[in-house]
Amino acid sequence: MTTPQHKIGSGFGATSTTAEVLAGIDLTGKLALVTGGYSGIGLETTRALVGAGAHVVVPARRRAAAEDALAGIAHTEVGELDLGDLDSVRAFAGRFLATDRRLDLVVGSAGVMACPETRVGPGWEAQFATNHLGHFALVNHLWPAIADGARVASVSSRGHHFSPIRWDDVHFGHGYDRWLAYGQAKTANVLFAVHLDRLGRDRGVRAFALHPGSIMTNLLRHIPREEWRAHGWLDEQGNPTGYFKTPEAGAATQVWAATSPQLDGMGGVYLEDCDIAEPAPDEDGVTEVRHRVGVRGYAIDPEQAARLWALSAELTGVDAISR
């Protein structure tokens, strides 16, 4: 049974904060893993989960920076991990598995957006490799440690409206476009959750994808300031406009996805503004990105989700779940 891709009337919205969605929820004794959990909305997610009683593992490419950011936040630990390096992913997972602990919550919050053309591993396009393939490999390697009844939140974006999976040229071997590459990677984040939910459902492991909202974080570092103004992110004086959410509101949807009892028995759907999103209207693809809402059909298509899973398993050499 699949979860309908329609709002459930959660009572929350675009300005809801992590504190609000966690009100009355006790995570004492729960173990969470948050990639990117030391900066931006990832850090806010870590802080919120710890505040509700969880212990949080934070894999980090920049270990020293992570330790500095998390200093003073109790019940956190940092492990070295570069999502763009499959050897690093495998090594991190091996170290974690050796601790014989079980993960109750996994939040894939790390990522890169609209970067210049970059190649990692065997020549893979960096956004697809880091945002999707790294998380795919990580969850598969950690599968023996993911507890029955766990939740997995895959942080996507309304940027998935930019592009479906480019099956004939996934790694942009024939001309690079940073926004199309970002869109494809964010579509992959949704399709990953759709198929993971199908595979994990018998163990009660449920997966969700989500758009956190637009938040002014280091994720924007590759975007020139003139583009910020063109998109209406800054006013004429260079000050942020009301387009952005606060970090506390930006992290709320992924925290809600990972913890809310309102989602018990559900999964395999795309969320935004702390509710299940509606399907995107057909004309949505031609509007400005700031006005795009909902999820495109290609991002929640179960056949495309299964096809991407198979491709990802072939590329990474790991598939612990479907086997």
C-alpha positions in Angstrom: 0.0 0.0 0.0 1.4 3.4 -1.0 0.8 6.7 0.7 -1.3 9.1 -1.4 0.7 12.2 -2.5 -1.8 14.7 -0.9 -1.8 16.9 2.1 -2.9 15.4 5.4 -3.6 18.7 7.2 -0.7 18.5 9.6 -1.5 21.8 11.2 2.0 23.1 10.4 3.2 25.3 7.6 6.0 27.2 5.9 6.9 29.2 9.1 6.7 26.3 11.5 9.9 25.7 13.4 11.7 22.6 14.7 10.6 23.4 18.2 7.0 23.4 17.1 7.0 20.1 15.1 8.9 18.4 18.0 6.6 19.6 20.8 5.6 16.6 22.9 8.0 14.2 21.1 10.5 12.4 23.3 13.5 11.0 21.4 15.4 9.8 24.5 17.3 6.6 23.7 17.0 7.2 19.9 20.1 7.3 17.7 20.1 9.6 14.7 22.6 10.2 11.8 22.5 13.5 10.0 24.8 14.1 7.1 25.7 17.7 6.8 24.6 18.0 10.4 27.2 20.7 11.3 26.2 23.6 9.0 23.0 25.3 7.8 19.8 23.5 8.3 21.7 20.3 9.0 23.2 21.9 12.2 19.7 23.1 13.1 18.4 19.6 12.7 21.2 18.2 14.9 20.4 20.8 17.6 16.7 20.1 17.5 17.1 16.3 17.7 19.5 16.5 20.6 17.1 18.9 22.3 14.4 16.3 22.1 16.6 13.7 23.7 18.4 11.9 20.7 22.1 11.2 20.3 23.3 12.4 16.9 26.1 11.0 14.7 27.3 13.7 12.3 29.4 12.4 9.4 31.6 15.2 8.1 34.0 15.9 5.2 35.5 18.7 7.2 35.9 17.0 10.6 37.6 19.9 12.4 34.9 22.3 11.2 32.2 19.9 12.4 33.8 19.5 15.8 34.0 23.3 16.1 30.4 23.8 15.1 29.1 21.1 17.5 31.2 22.1 20.4 28.9 22.7 23.3 26.1 20.6 21.9 25.9 17.5 24.0 25.1 14.0 22.8 26.8 14.4 19.4 29.7 12.7 17.7 31.6 13.4 14.5 32.8 10.8 12.0 34.9 11.4 8.9 33.0 11.0 5.6 33.2 12.4 2.1 30.1 11.5 0.2 31.9 12.1 -3.1 34.4 9.3 -2.3 32.9 5.8 -2.2 36.0 4.4 -0.3 35.3 7.1 2.4 31.6 6.1 2.6 32.5 2.4 2.9 35.1 3.2 5.6 32.7 5.3 7.6 30.0 2.7 7.5 32.5 0.0 8.5 33.5 2.0 11.6 29.9 2.6 12.5 28.9 -1.0 12.1 31.8 -2.1 14.3 30.1 -0.2 17.2 27.1 -2.6 17.0 24.5 0.2 17.4 21.2 0.7 15.7 20.0 3.8 13.9 16.5 5.0 14.4 16.6 8.1 12.3 18.7 8.9 9.2 18.6 12.4 7.6 20.5 12.9 4.4 20.9 16.7 4.6 24.4 17.2 3.1 24.7 18.4 -0.5 26.1 20.8 -3.1 24.1 23.1 -5.3 24.8 24.6 -8.8 28.6 24.1 -8.5 30.9 24.6 -11.5 31.5 21.4 -13.5 33.3 19.0 -11.1 34.2 15.4 -11.5 34.6 12.9 -8.7 35.4 9.2 -8.5 35.5 7.6 -12.0 34.5 10.9 -13.7 31.0 11.2 -12.2 29.2 14.5 -12.2 29.7 15.9 -8.7 26.2 16.9 -7.8 24.7 13.6 -8.8 27.5 11.7 -7.1 27.5 13.7 -3.9 23.8 14.4 -3.4 22.6 11.0 -4.6 25.1 8.3 -5.1 27.0 9.0 -1.8 23.8 8.8 0.2 22.6 5.7 -1.7 25.9 3.9 -0.9 25.8 5.1 2.7 22.3 3.8 3.4 23.0 0.5 1.7 26.3 0.0 3.7 24.5 1.0 6.9 21.5 -1.2 6.3 22.4 -3.9 8.8 22.5 -1.1 11.5 19.2 0.6 10.5 16.6 -0.5 13.1 13.2 -2.0 12.3 10.8 0.9 12.3 13.4 3.5 11.5 12.8 6.6 9.4 14.9 7.9 6.5 14.5 11.5 5.3 16.1 12.4 2.0 16.5 16.1 1.6 15.6 17.1 -1.9 14.5 20.5 -3.2 11.9 22.2 -5.4 15.0 22.3 -7.7 13.8 18.8 -8.8 11.5 20.8 -11.1 14.5 21.7 -13.2 15.1 18.2 -14.6 14.1 14.5 -14.5 16.8 11.9 -14.6 18.8 12.3 -17.9 19.0 8.6 -18.6 21.0 9.0 -21.8 23.6 11.3 -20.1 23.4 11.1 -16.4 26.9 12.5 -15.9 26.7 15.3 -18.4 29.3 14.0 -20.7 27.9 16.1 -23.6 27.7 19.6 -22.2 27.3 20.7 -18.6 24.5 22.9 -17.1 24.9 23.4 -13.3 21.2 24.0 -12.7 20.1 21.0 -14.8 22.7 18.9 -12.9 21.3 20.2 -9.6 17.7 19.4 -10.7 18.6 15.9 -11.7 20.3 15.2 -8.4 17.3 16.5 -6.4 15.0 14.4 -8.5 17.3 11.4 -7.7 16.9 12.2 -4.0 13.1 11.8 -4.3 13.2 8.7 -6.4 15.7 7.2 -3.8 13.1 7.7 -1.1 10.3 6.2 -3.2 12.1 3.0 -3.8 13.8 2.7 -0.4 10.4 3.0 1.2 9.1 0.1 -1.0 12.1 -2.1 -0.1 12.1 -1.2 3.6 8.4 -1.4 4.3 8.4 -5.0 5.5 10.8 -4.0 8.3 8.8 -0.9 9.1 11.5 1.3 7.7 9.8 4.2 6.0 11.4 6.9 3.8 10.4 10.4 2.8 11.8 13.0 0.5 11.3 16.7 1.1 11.8 20.3 0.1 13.1 22.2 3.2 12.4 25.6 1.7 14.8 28.3 0.7 17.3 29.2 3.4 20.3 31.5 3.3 23.1 29.1 4.0 26.5 28.1 2.7 24.7 26.0 0.1 24.4 29.2 -2.0 28.2 29.7 -2.2 28.5 28.8 -5.9 25.8 31.3 -7.0 27.0 34.8 -8.0 25.4 37.7 -6.2 23.9 39.1 -9.5 21.9 35.8 -9.7 20.7 36.4 -6.2 19.3 39.7 -7.2 17.8 38.3 -10.5 15.9 35.7 -8.5 14.6 38.3 -6.1 16.6 36.9 -3.1 18.2 40.3 -2.4 16.7 43.8 -2.6 18.4 46.8 -4.3 20.4 47.5 -1.2 21.7 43.9 -1.1 19.6 42.8 1.9 17.8 39.5 2.0 14.1 39.6 1.0 11.3 37.7 2.6 12.0 34.8 0.1 14.0 32.9 2.7 13.0 30.9 5.7 14.8 31.0 9.0 17.1 28.0 9.7 14.7 26.9 12.4 11.8 26.8 9.8 14.1 25.4 7.1 15.0 22.4 9.2 11.5 21.8 10.4 10.2 19.7 7.5 13.1 17.2 7.7 12.7 17.0 11.5 9.0 16.4 11.0 9.7 13.7 8.4 12.1 11.9 10.7 10.0 12.1 13.9 6.3 12.9 13.5 3.7 10.4 14.6 1.4 12.0 12.1 3.4 10.1 9.4 3.2 6.7 11.1 2.4 4.0 8.6 3.2 6.3 5.7 6.2 6.7 3.4 7.5 7.0 -0.1 6.2 10.5 -0.6 7.6 14.1 -1.0 7.0 16.7 1.7 7.1 20.5 1.8 6.2 23.0 4.5 5.8 20.2 7.1 3.0 18.4 5.2 2.8 15.9 2.3 3.0 17.9 -0.9 0.4 17.9 -3.6 1.3 16.8 -7.2 2.6 19.7 -9.2 0.2 21.3 -11.7 1.1 20.6 -15.3 1.9 24.3 -16.0 4.2 24.5 -13.0 7.3 23.7 -15.0 7.2 27.0 -16.8 6.8 29.3 -13.8 9.6 30.9 -11.9 11.2 28.5 -9.4 10.1 30.6 -6.5 6.4 29.8 -7.4 6.9 26.1 -8.1 5.1 24.0 -5.5 4.4 20.3 -5.2 6.2 17.4 -6.7 6.6 16.5 -10.4 5.3 13.1 -11.5 8.6 11.9 -12.8 10.1 12.3 -9.3 7.7 9.9 -7.7 7.2 7.4 -10.5 7.8 3.9 -9.1 9.2 2.6 -12.3 11.8 5.4 -12.6 12.6 4.9 -8.9 13.3 1.2 -9.5 15.4 2.0 -12.6 17.5 4.6 -10.7 18.0 2.1 -7.9 19.4 -0.4 -10.3 21.6 2.1 -12.0 22.9 3.4 -8.6 23.6 -0.2 -7.5 25.6 -0.8 -10.7 27.6 2.4 -10.3 28.4 2.1 -6.6 28.7 -1.7 -6.5 26.5 -1.9 -3.4 22.9 -3.1 -3.0 22.3 -4.5 0.4 18.6 -3.9 0.5 16.9 -5.2 -2.6 19.0 -8.4 -2.4 
